[in-house]
Amino acid sequence: MKKILIFLYIMLFSHTTFALELNHIKEYKIKKKYISQTPQIMQFFSFLCPYCYELEKTYNISNLIRKKINKNINIKTYHVNFLGGDLGKILTKIWIISEQMGVEDKIIMPIFKGIQETRTISDIHDIKNIFLKKTGISIHQYNQFWNSFFIKILIQKNNYDIKKVKLDYVPAMLINGKYTIKYSTLEMLFKNNFSSKYIALIKFLLLKNHKN
């Protein structure tokens, strides 16, 4: 009897997993090569990307992930350099500084809006002004971080990780070093309940082994 129950459980689990697979198969891609030694969730964006802005403005996805995904999951958000030349590099630096100071939630939408909507941000001085205004951080503390050697190391690490993943587009998310989310497909299929489907897909992919 016990063996029968175990068998039935295995069959039910397999059927459920297969059903989930069919349910989500259009919403993600599998990379040809597994990327080892990476955070479980790698999220990539650029302040210069209009679609990144639309996703953040509409769904607040950066906070959504941290609120809905298990705290033990290693999540890292990367700002890419390959859009905008020197401005893109400055924005990467300011993003890393904001993470280190714990103020990324205060600056993400103001910088997005200043670049994508009001066009009030176009150079390093505009970025600095909006950062100081929105965070309340002193100019002295800001300059300390801006000139920090540690920040330079983090920028190098940021760029190395992006190169390692061989990423050339945003928005993007890599899960378990193997699976990337199709944002446009997910939004097209589930426009009215994107947030819940998005989190469900992330949780589903976190459970998948990279060898599957």
CORZI-V575697 format. One record per run of one state. SS is the DSSP state (H for helix, E for strand, C for the rest). FROM is the first residue (numbers start at 1). LEN is the number of residues. If there is no record, write none. Layout:
ss = {SS:SS}
from = {FROM:FROM}
len = {LEN:LEN}
//
This chain:
ss = {C:H:E:C:E:C:H:C:H:C:E:C:H:C:H:C:H:C:H:C:H:C:E:C:E:C:H:C:H:C}
from = {1:2:28:31:41:46:50:60:61:69:75:80:85:102:104:117:124:136:139:147:149:166:172:176:179:182:183:190:191:208}
len = {1:26:3:10:5:4:10:1:8:6:5:5:17:2:13:7:12:3:8:2:17:6:4:3:3:1:7:1:17:5}
//
